[in-house]
């Protein structure tokens, strides 16, 4: 079977499974099975597939038809220009979360904290863009922390990133001039309506805190002031209907006039707040 024939059959199978992105997913899976870059699939597609590559591709397509996310099948996901390892113990990094990283890199920082780090994609992308900085990533999942540590090693950032098992600020020492988080924020009532790729395959604890979806933001808002240096920033990802509620939580904890940023689809996605006081030392070595 040639790669082109296998690709056409895979697209048919994935469409039959109800996957809207069938063509793109099939190409990514074929590239993975063949061990080539996705932009080379067209060049190699007319060739006969080696038996072992064909077997890998068929298994990958079967997994995708069962609605397993592509990133879990291939084991990696591109985020902010870098490749990150992904497993069932971590969230699949989303393009909209890149907005949080871009906001973090708008100002210098030297010591950052990433709460609920998962793959480490936020922390490590920020550190890669700010060579003088160091950072700490926390998570309650030991398996996720192992993924983050390996991503740090692969990106050559192990010397500037450390990872701690912690529930939000618990067991985290020191103060920071930047605190970031993409915490679980999906309301319990919304879980059933999620795509199967998310609902059935990603870690539930990284998706929802239960209830109205705001418990994680409440905990972070309550603890951030004591862990930020004067002038330090707090940047949080939110659900598209949560800007007013999260902003109110931050104002109640002493953060003045939080800023809301929208993603490329025009949805509220990130809230930015700063601690009052003289911030002239923030971002200074």
N, C-alpha and C positions, 0 to 999 in steps of 0.2 A: 504494500500500500504506500502510495506517495504521501508526502506531507499535505499536499493540496486536497487529496481525497479524504484523508483523515480529518482535516480541518472542516471541510464541507459537511461531513457526517456529524462532527461534534457540534457545529452550529445548529443543525437540525435537532439534535438531541437536547441541547440546552434550551432552544426555543420551545420545544415540546414540554420541557420541565417548567416553563413559565418565567424564564430568565430574560429580562429585557435587554441586558448587555451581552447577549449570547455571542455575537461575532467578536467583540473585543476580548471577552473572557477566553474564548477558544484560542485566539491568537496568543494571548499571554501564556496559557497552559501549554500550547504547542512549543513556544519558545523555551519554556521551562523544561519540557520533556527532551527537547533536542539539545539543550545546553547552549543556546544562542541568544543574542539580544533580540528583543521583540521586533526591532526595525530590520532584522535580517530574515524574518520568517518568509517574506515574499521571495527572497533569493534562493532559499533552500527548499521551498515547498514542492517544486517539481521533482525532487529527488526521492528515491525510495527510502523509507524510514528504516533505520536499524531495528531489529526485533525488540531490543531492550527499550529503545525510545518509544516504540509503538505501545509496548506494555505500560510504560510510565504514563503515556498520554491517555490511554484508555482508562486507567485507574484515576487519573486526575479529572477527566471528564465525568466519570461516574460520581466522584466526590462532589464536583460542582453541581451536578444534576440533583444531588441530595441537599443542595443549598449551602454547602460549606463555602465560606468566603475564599476567594482566589488567594488572598494573602496567606491564609492558613495552609492552603495546598502547596503553594510555592515556597512558603516559609519566610518571605520578605515583603516589604512594602516601601515604596519610595515616599519620602516626606521631606520637604524643604531642601530638596536637591541631594538627599543622601538615602542610602538603603538601610532599612532597619529590620532586624529579625522580628518575626511575629509568631506567636503560638496561641493556643486556645486559652492560655492563662493571661493574655493581655488583650486590650482593645486594639482593633485595627486602626492605625493612625489615619485620621481623616484630613482631606485637603482644607476644610474650613478651620481646623485647628492651627494651620499655618499662620492665620491672622493673629493669633495670640503670640506666636514667636516673633512675627514682624513687629508687633507693638513693643515687645520686650526689648528688641534690639534698637529701638528708636533713641534710647538714652544709654549711656555707659552704666555698667554695674560691675561690682567686683565679687559679690558674694550673694548667691541666689539659692532659693529653696523651691523645689518642685514637689507639691503635695499630691500623692497618688500617681506616681511616675509611670507605672505600666512599662511600656517598652523603653522608657527613657527618652522618647523622641523629642519632647519639648525641652527638657533639661539639656540634652546633648546638642540639639540644634542651636540653642541659645549660647552654650559654651563655645561651640565651633565658630560662632559669629562674634564672640567677645573674648579674644585670646588671653586677656589678663585675668579673666574671671575664674572662680571656682564655684562649685555648686553641690548641693545635697538633694538627692531624690529619695522620697519615702513611699512606702506602700505597705499594706497589711498582708499582701500575698508574697510569700517567700519565692514561689515559682516565678512571679513577675519580676522580682528583684534580680533573679538569676539571668533572665532575659536582658534586663537593663544593663547589668554588669557586662554581659557579653557584647552588647551593642557598644558600650563605652570602649571595650577592648578593641573591637573591630575598627572603630573610628579614631583610635589613638588618643582617647580622652580619659583613660583610667586614672591618670595622674592628677586630673583636675575635678573629677566627679567621684563622689562617694554615695553609697546607698544604704539606707537604714530601714529596718522593719519598724514601722510606727503608724499609729492611728492618728492622722492629722499631725498636730504639733507635739503629741506625747513623745517623750524621749528624744526630742530634737533640741540640741543645745544652741545657744548663741542667738545673734540677731543678724538680719539680712537687709540688703538694700533693694532686693527684688524677691517677691514671693509670687509664684504662678501656680495655677492648678486647672486641670480639666477634670473636675470631680464628677461623680455620678449625679445626673440631674433629671433623669426621666421619671415622671410620676408613675406610681404603681398602676394607675388606671390606664396609662398609655402603653404599657408593656405588651399587651396582647396584640396591639395594632402594629408593632414593629415588623420589619421584614424578617423572614425566617433566618437569613444570614446573620442578623444581629441577635434576635431573640433567642435562637436555639443554639448558637455557636460561640457567642462572646460571653465573657464572665459576667454573670448577673450583677455581682457586687460592684462592678465597674460601670454598670449602666444605670442602676437605680438605687437610691437609698430607701426606697419605699415611700409611702405617704404621698405628699404633694411634690416630691422631688427636690425639696430645698434644704433638707437636713444637713447635707454636706456644706452647702453655702453658709448655713447658720453657724456651723462649727468653725469654719474658716474665718468668717467675719468676726466672730467673738474672740478668736485667738490671735489674729494677725497683728493687731495694734501693738501688742507686747513684744512681737518678734520682728517688727520693722524698725530700722533706723529712722531718724527724723528725715523726712523727705523721701523715704523709700516707697516703692510702688507695689501695689497688689493688683494682679491681672488674672481674671477668672473667665473661663468659658462658661456660657450659659445656654439654656434652651431658648428658642426663638420667642417664647412668650414670657420670659422670666426677667426681663431687664428692669422693669419697675420694682418688682419684689426684691431682687438682689440689691439694687441700688438703695432701696429703703433699709435693708439690713445693714448695709455699710454705713449709711448716714447715721443710723441709730448707734453704731459703734464708734462714731466720731470722725468718720471719713467724709470730707466735704465734697459735694458736687462730683460724684462719680461720672465718668465718661462712658458712653455706650458706643461700640463700634459694630458696624454691620458687615456681613460676609458678602461674597460676590453675588449671591442670590437676593441680596437686600434684606436679609433676616438679621435681627439682633443676635450677636454671637459672642461678644467679649465686653466685659466691664472692667474699667481701669480706675483705680483709686490711689490716692497718695496720702501718706501720713503727714500731718502738719508738722511745722517746725522748720528749723534751718537745715535744708538738705544739701548744703555746700560740700559736705563730706561724702555724699552718696556718689558712687562711681569713681571715687578717688582711690588710688592705690595705697 
